[in-house]
């Protein structure tokens, strides 16, 4: 059994295509308004283990109980992958993942089995509202 203290942070990957990019932009803006998170770049082409265009939201463990339920209710039909960040990236994406909407394939061959470096989440948003 793995202790939940192994979770250092989380990522949410918001997937979109040409038809849903505006919707993804609306969700992105709302997240930025409400939550202290680190917004990743728009990735209009698949990158890393992801098979669709997406952007990443990185967030601290303390943000999970408010952001994830908000995403569940406000994802506007978009597919979202939420995963923990531990020292086992492959398991984080393939075993411990939470999907909202369509479950997409993940490119397993690009995921490392273990990770030694710890990612530090530095929020780059300035929420205008304390919570959603």
C-alpha positions as CSV (number, residue, x, y, z in Angstrom):
1,X,0.0,0.0,0.0
2,X,1.3,3.5,-0.9
3,X,0.9,6.3,1.6
4,X,-0.9,9.4,0.2
5,X,2.0,11.4,1.5
6,X,3.7,10.2,-1.7
7,X,1.5,12.7,-3.6
8,X,3.6,15.9,-4.1
9,X,1.1,17.7,-6.4
10,X,-1.5,17.1,-9.1
11,X,-1.9,17.8,-12.8
12,X,-5.2,18.3,-14.7
13,X,-4.9,17.9,-18.4
14,X,-7.8,19.7,-20.3
15,X,-8.2,18.2,-23.8
16,X,-9.6,20.0,-26.8
17,X,-9.8,20.0,-30.5
18,X,-10.5,22.8,-33.1
19,X,-14.2,22.6,-32.3
20,X,-13.8,22.8,-28.6
21,X,-10.8,25.2,-28.2
22,X,-13.0,28.2,-27.3
23,X,-14.7,26.1,-24.6
24,X,-11.3,25.1,-23.3
25,X,-10.4,28.8,-23.2
26,X,-13.5,29.6,-21.2
27,X,-12.7,26.8,-18.6
28,X,-9.1,28.1,-18.5
29,X,-10.2,31.6,-17.8
30,X,-12.6,30.5,-15.1
31,X,-9.9,28.4,-13.4
32,X,-7.5,31.3,-13.5
33,X,-10.1,33.5,-11.9
34,X,-11.0,31.1,-9.0
35,X,-7.9,29.0,-8.2
36,X,-4.3,29.4,-7.2
37,X,-2.7,27.1,-9.8
38,X,0.1,27.0,-12.4
39,X,-1.4,27.2,-15.9
40,X,0.6,25.4,-18.6
41,X,0.9,26.4,-22.2
42,X,-1.6,25.6,-24.9
43,X,-0.4,22.4,-26.7
44,X,-2.3,22.4,-30.0
45,X,-0.5,19.2,-31.1
46,X,-0.2,16.0,-29.0
47,X,2.8,16.1,-26.7
48,X,4.5,13.6,-24.4
49,X,2.1,10.8,-23.4
50,X,-1.0,12.8,-24.6
51,X,-2.7,11.9,-27.8
52,X,-4.8,15.1,-28.2
53,X,-4.2,18.8,-27.9
54,X,-4.4,19.9,-24.3
55,X,-3.1,22.3,-21.7
56,X,-2.0,21.4,-18.2
57,X,-3.1,22.8,-14.8
58,X,-0.6,22.0,-12.1
59,X,-1.8,22.4,-8.5
60,X,-0.9,21.8,-4.9
61,X,-2.4,19.0,-2.9
62,X,-4.4,21.6,-0.9
63,X,-6.2,22.8,-4.0
64,X,-7.5,19.3,-5.0
65,X,-10.6,19.3,-2.8
66,X,-11.9,22.6,-4.4
67,X,-10.6,22.4,-7.9
68,X,-11.4,18.9,-8.9
69,X,-15.1,19.0,-7.8
70,X,-15.3,22.4,-9.7
71,X,-13.9,20.8,-12.8
72,X,-16.4,17.9,-12.5
73,X,-19.3,20.4,-12.5
74,X,-17.9,23.0,-15.0
75,X,-15.9,21.0,-17.6
76,X,-18.5,21.9,-20.3
77,X,-18.2,18.5,-21.9
78,X,-14.4,18.5,-22.2
79,X,-12.4,15.5,-21.4
80,X,-10.1,15.9,-18.4
81,X,-7.4,13.7,-16.9
82,X,-6.4,14.4,-13.3
83,X,-3.4,12.5,-11.9
84,X,-1.2,12.7,-8.8
85,X,2.5,13.4,-9.1
86,X,4.5,10.9,-7.1
87,X,7.9,9.4,-7.8
88,X,6.2,7.0,-10.3
89,X,5.0,8.9,-13.4
90,X,3.9,5.8,-15.3
91,X,1.6,4.7,-12.5
92,X,0.4,8.2,-11.9
93,X,-0.9,8.4,-15.5
94,X,-2.0,4.8,-16.1
95,X,-3.1,3.4,-12.7
96,X,-3.9,6.3,-10.4
97,X,-5.6,8.6,-12.9
98,X,-9.1,10.1,-12.6
99,X,-10.9,10.7,-15.9
100,X,-13.8,13.1,-16.6
101,X,-15.5,12.4,-19.9
102,X,-13.9,10.1,-22.5
103,X,-11.0,7.9,-21.4
104,X,-8.2,8.6,-23.9
105,X,-5.3,6.3,-24.6
106,X,-2.0,7.3,-23.1
107,X,1.4,6.7,-24.8
108,X,3.0,4.4,-22.2
109,X,6.3,4.2,-23.9
110,X,7.2,7.9,-23.2
111,X,6.4,7.6,-19.5
112,X,9.3,7.0,-17.1
113,X,8.9,4.3,-14.5
114,X,10.4,6.4,-11.7
115,X,11.1,10.1,-11.1
116,X,13.7,11.5,-8.8
117,X,13.3,15.2,-9.3
118,X,10.4,16.8,-7.5
119,X,8.3,19.4,-9.4
120,X,7.6,22.6,-7.5
121,X,4.3,24.2,-8.3
122,X,4.6,28.0,-8.6
123,X,1.1,29.4,-9.2
124,X,1.0,31.9,-12.1
125,X,-2.6,32.9,-11.6
126,X,-4.1,35.7,-9.6
127,X,-7.5,34.5,-8.5
128,X,-10.1,37.3,-8.3
129,X,-12.5,35.2,-6.4
130,X,-11.5,33.1,-3.4
131,X,-13.5,30.0,-4.4
132,X,-15.9,28.9,-7.0
